Amino acid sequence: MSTIRCDVLVIGAGAAGLMTAITAGQRGRHVQVIDHANKIGKKILMSGGGRCNFTNTGTTPANFLSANPHFCKSALARYSPYHFIEMVERHGIAYHEKELGQLFCDVSSKQIVKMLVDECQQAGVQIRTQCSVERIEHGTDGFRVHTTHGLFHCASLVVATGGLSIPSLGATGFGYEIARQFGHQVLPTRAGLVPLTLSGTHQERLAELSGVALPVEASCNGT
């Protein structure tokens, strides 16, 4: 089995994985990205109805709930929505703003995927699709990741596989399994956003409500 050596191995070719790879590559690290899917950025392609709601200008630390509220402040101060907008404009991607600061591509989500792939290429990042992870080992000399494309040996391993949101796109619980393997606490998973699907008489009776949105305030445990 061939061994592929790199400084950073990123598992997952979605938005988080590609942005991680771009940043590491721009810092001079040798980066490899692997993904078990046959296509890069599948969830990006379907987001925003195919036009990718790629950022929100109204994003502030107040929009996040966290045991460490200072993390959001630090993260957004170091990389704000306007940093991403600068990259979108540099690649000549036309966009428009909807309500509450939501930004969408004028044409297609494919432009965002191409932008991220182009940025990866410029940073020297290599991306491999249809590459499944079989097992991961950790030693004093880094990580060994056994895959269907061979053995990857890296100093830093980033797991950016996302969650179980859309199994039909290939989403799995792989990231949770790796977290458990390395001793992290994993809370029980539950569906976060689910559609209300109707058929028959109910669908006919309520069809005119389709697409209607209302401002809503929800509270839980005093928040």
Buried (B, 14 or more C-beta within 10 A) or exposed (E): EEEBEBBBBBBBBBBBBBBBBBBBBBEEBBBBBBBBBEEBBBBBBEBBEEBBBBBBEEBEBEEEEEEEEEEBBEEBEEEBBEEBBEBBEEBEBEBEEEEEEBBBBEEBBBBBBBBBBEBBEEBBBBBBBEBEBEEBEEEEEBBBBBBEBEBBBBBBBBBBBBEBEEEEBBBEBBBBBBBEEEEEEEEEEEEEEEEEEBEEEEEEEEEEEEEEEEEEEEEEEEE
